[in-house]
Amino acid sequence: MTNKAEASRPSEAKQRALVHQLVQTIDAHPDDYHAYYDLTVLLTAGQDFEQAEALAMKALGKFETDRQAADLFRYALGNVYYQAQEYDKALPYYQKIQDTKLKNDAYVMMGQSLMAKRDYQHALVWALTAQEAQPTALDTNLLVADILLALGNNQQAYTYYQLARQVDPRSGKAAFNAGLTAMVLGKPYAALFESAEKLDPEYFQKHQQQLTDIEKTLAAQKSGDDQATKS
């Protein structure tokens, strides 16, 4: 799934030019928090996590009396740590956010952070909270489904992948994973894989090994069952 902390990484030359431009904006308008936030996001996208962290910390201190701005920098700091795979540092910043819209995004990021730590039970709590707040968002339904799949709850995972498909019928990931869970559950799956390959051939190819592995596992189980029946 697309996580909310992700940003496309600019080319090195473009990165330098944009950083220079934003630094000039900050110098010219030191009390406008938007440029600080934009620069933090840009540095994070460029994987310059040390500078992004320092800037977001500085901005959080400078604008802490402005609740909206402070929450924005807490979210930015959480995203810096998430992208740097320092999930234990990210979580407290997401948890402190009060702004209603950002809070929903923070729930998703908390779910993703805990999933990355393989703490699936706690990840599921936050993912379900996010899904209840945004039931028609593709990413919330995919996140819940992914965690349920990781927990081995294929039936519920299938339900949420199908919900994700209803939200966005163009999602190749939702179609592919609905197909995987359908295969395990003994439901019709061929049309789902066909749809996934058409919608997102790159995702389909990248995850085809998963499909092969499940096919082998199911074949081995069937073979074992057949042997048990004969004996």
C-alpha positions as CSV (number, residue, x, y, z in Angstrom):
1,M,0.0,0.0,0.0
2,T,1.0,3.6,-0.4
3,N,2.0,5.0,3.0
4,K,1.2,8.5,4.0
5,A,4.8,9.4,4.8
6,E,6.1,8.6,1.3
7,A,7.1,11.3,-1.1
8,S,8.6,10.9,-4.5
9,R,12.4,11.4,-4.4
10,P,13.5,14.4,-6.5
11,S,16.7,14.3,-8.6
12,E,19.8,15.6,-6.9
13,A,19.9,18.8,-8.9
14,K,16.2,19.5,-8.4
15,Q,16.6,18.7,-4.7
16,R,19.4,21.3,-4.3
17,A,17.5,24.0,-6.2
18,L,14.3,23.4,-4.2
19,V,16.2,23.4,-0.9
20,H,17.9,26.7,-1.8
21,Q,14.5,28.2,-2.8
22,L,12.9,27.1,0.5
23,V,15.8,28.4,2.6
24,Q,15.4,31.8,0.9
25,T,11.6,31.7,1.6
26,I,12.3,30.9,5.3
27,D,14.8,33.8,5.5
28,A,12.4,36.2,4.0
29,H,9.3,35.0,6.0
30,P,10.7,33.4,9.2
31,D,7.3,33.4,10.9
32,D,5.5,31.4,8.1
33,Y,5.6,27.7,9.2
34,H,4.6,26.4,5.8
35,A,8.1,26.8,4.2
36,Y,9.7,25.0,7.2
37,Y,7.3,22.1,6.7
38,D,7.8,22.0,3.0
39,L,11.6,21.9,3.5
40,T,11.3,19.1,6.1
41,V,9.2,17.0,3.6
42,L,11.7,17.7,0.9
43,L,14.7,16.7,3.0
44,T,12.9,13.5,4.1
45,A,12.1,12.6,0.5
46,G,15.8,13.1,-0.3
47,Q,16.6,10.8,2.7
48,D,18.5,13.6,4.4
49,F,17.0,12.4,7.7
50,E,19.5,14.2,10.0
51,Q,18.8,17.7,8.6
52,A,15.1,17.0,8.3
53,E,15.0,16.0,12.0
54,A,16.9,19.1,13.0
55,L,14.7,21.4,11.0
56,A,11.4,19.8,12.2
57,M,12.7,19.9,15.9
58,K,13.6,23.6,15.5
59,A,10.2,24.4,13.9
60,L,8.3,22.5,16.6
61,G,10.0,24.6,19.2
62,K,9.4,27.8,17.3
63,F,5.7,27.2,16.6
64,E,4.7,25.1,19.6
65,T,2.1,27.7,20.7
66,D,0.3,27.3,17.3
67,R,-1.5,24.0,17.8
68,Q,-2.1,23.4,14.1
69,A,1.5,24.1,13.2
70,A,2.9,22.1,16.1
71,D,0.8,19.1,15.1
72,L,2.1,19.4,11.6
73,F,5.7,19.3,12.8
74,R,4.9,16.3,15.1
75,Y,3.6,14.5,12.0
76,A,6.6,15.6,10.0
77,L,9.0,14.3,12.7
78,G,7.1,11.0,12.9
79,N,7.5,10.7,9.1
80,V,11.2,11.4,9.3
81,Y,11.7,8.6,11.8
82,Y,9.3,6.3,9.9
83,Q,11.3,6.7,6.7
84,A,14.5,6.2,8.6
85,Q,13.0,3.0,10.0
86,E,13.2,4.3,13.6
87,Y,9.7,3.3,14.4
88,D,10.0,3.6,18.2
89,K,10.9,7.2,17.8
90,A,8.1,7.9,15.3
91,L,5.2,6.5,17.4
92,P,5.2,9.1,20.3
93,Y,5.0,12.0,17.8
94,Y,2.1,10.4,16.0
95,Q,0.4,9.8,19.3
96,K,0.5,13.4,20.4
97,I,-1.3,14.8,17.4
98,Q,-4.7,16.4,18.2
99,D,-5.6,18.0,14.8
100,T,-8.6,16.0,13.5
101,K,-7.5,15.4,9.9
102,L,-3.8,14.8,10.8
103,K,-5.0,12.5,13.6
104,N,-6.6,10.1,11.0
105,D,-3.4,10.1,9.0
106,A,-1.4,9.5,12.2
107,Y,-3.5,6.5,13.0
108,V,-2.5,5.0,9.6
109,M,1.1,5.7,10.2
110,M,1.0,4.2,13.7
111,G,-0.5,1.1,12.2
112,Q,2.2,1.0,9.5
113,S,4.9,1.6,12.1
114,L,3.8,-1.2,14.4
115,M,3.3,-3.5,11.4
116,A,6.9,-2.8,10.4
117,K,7.9,-3.8,13.9
118,R,5.8,-7.0,13.4
119,D,3.6,-6.0,16.4
120,Y,0.6,-7.0,14.4
121,Q,-2.0,-7.0,17.3
122,H,-1.3,-3.4,18.3
123,A,-1.0,-2.4,14.6
124,L,-4.5,-3.8,14.0
125,V,-6.0,-1.7,16.8
126,W,-4.7,1.5,15.1
127,A,-5.5,0.4,11.6
128,L,-9.1,-0.4,12.6
129,T,-9.3,3.0,14.3
130,A,-8.1,4.6,11.0
131,Q,-10.6,2.5,9.0
132,E,-13.5,3.5,11.2
133,A,-12.6,7.2,10.8
134,Q,-12.1,6.8,7.0
135,P,-14.1,3.7,5.9
136,T,-14.0,4.8,2.2
137,A,-10.2,5.4,2.1
138,L,-8.3,2.8,0.1
139,D,-5.2,2.9,2.3
140,T,-7.1,2.3,5.5
141,N,-8.8,-0.8,4.1
142,L,-5.6,-2.1,2.6
143,L,-3.7,-1.6,5.9
144,V,-6.3,-3.5,7.9
145,A,-6.3,-6.3,5.3
146,D,-2.5,-6.5,5.2
147,I,-2.3,-6.8,9.0
148,L,-5.0,-9.5,9.1
149,L,-3.1,-11.4,6.4
150,A,0.1,-11.2,8.4
151,L,-1.9,-12.5,11.4
152,G,-3.1,-15.5,9.3
153,N,-6.7,-14.4,9.3
154,N,-7.4,-15.0,5.7
155,Q,-11.2,-14.8,5.8
156,Q,-11.2,-11.3,7.3
157,A,-8.3,-10.2,5.2
158,Y,-10.3,-11.2,2.1
159,T,-13.3,-9.2,3.3
160,Y,-11.1,-6.0,3.7
161,Y,-9.4,-6.5,0.3
162,Q,-12.8,-6.7,-1.3
163,L,-13.8,-3.5,0.6
164,A,-10.7,-1.9,-0.8
165,R,-11.7,-3.0,-4.3
166,Q,-15.1,-1.5,-3.8
167,V,-13.5,1.8,-2.7
168,D,-11.1,1.8,-5.7
169,P,-11.8,-0.8,-8.4
170,R,-8.5,0.3,-10.1
171,S,-6.3,-1.0,-7.3
172,G,-4.1,-3.8,-8.6
173,K,-2.8,-4.5,-5.1
174,A,-6.3,-5.0,-3.7
175,A,-7.2,-7.3,-6.6
176,F,-4.0,-9.3,-6.3
177,N,-4.3,-9.8,-2.5
178,A,-8.0,-10.6,-2.8
179,G,-6.9,-13.3,-5.2
180,L,-4.3,-14.7,-2.8
181,T,-6.7,-14.9,0.1
182,A,-9.4,-16.3,-2.2
183,M,-7.0,-19.0,-3.3
184,V,-6.2,-20.0,0.3
185,L,-9.9,-20.0,1.2
186,G,-10.9,-22.1,-1.8
187,K,-12.9,-19.3,-3.4
188,P,-12.8,-18.3,-7.1
189,Y,-9.6,-16.4,-7.7
190,A,-8.6,-16.5,-11.4
191,A,-10.6,-13.4,-12.4
192,L,-9.0,-11.5,-9.5
193,F,-5.4,-12.3,-10.7
194,E,-6.4,-11.4,-14.3
195,S,-7.7,-8.1,-13.1
196,A,-4.6,-7.4,-10.9
197,E,-2.3,-8.1,-13.9
198,K,-4.2,-5.7,-16.1
199,L,-4.5,-2.9,-13.4
200,D,-0.9,-3.0,-12.1
201,P,1.4,-5.3,-14.1
202,E,4.4,-4.1,-12.1
203,Y,2.9,-5.0,-8.7
204,F,1.7,-8.3,-10.2
205,Q,5.2,-9.3,-11.4
206,K,6.9,-8.1,-8.2
207,H,4.6,-10.3,-6.1
208,Q,4.3,-13.3,-8.4
209,Q,6.6,-15.3,-6.2
210,Q,4.0,-15.1,-3.4
211,L,1.5,-16.6,-5.8
212,T,3.9,-19.4,-6.7
213,D,4.7,-20.1,-3.1
214,I,1.0,-20.3,-2.1
215,E,0.3,-22.6,-5.1
216,K,3.1,-24.9,-4.0
217,T,1.9,-24.9,-0.3
218,L,-1.7,-25.7,-1.3
219,A,-0.5,-28.5,-3.7
220,A,1.6,-30.0,-0.9
221,Q,-1.3,-29.8,1.5
222,K,-3.6,-31.5,-1.1
223,S,-1.0,-34.2,-1.7
224,G,-0.7,-34.8,2.1
225,D,-4.5,-35.0,2.4
226,D,-4.7,-37.4,-0.5
227,Q,-2.0,-39.7,1.1
228,A,-3.9,-39.6,4.4
229,T,-7.1,-40.5,2.7
230,K,-5.5,-43.5,1.0
231,S,-4.0,-44.8,4.2
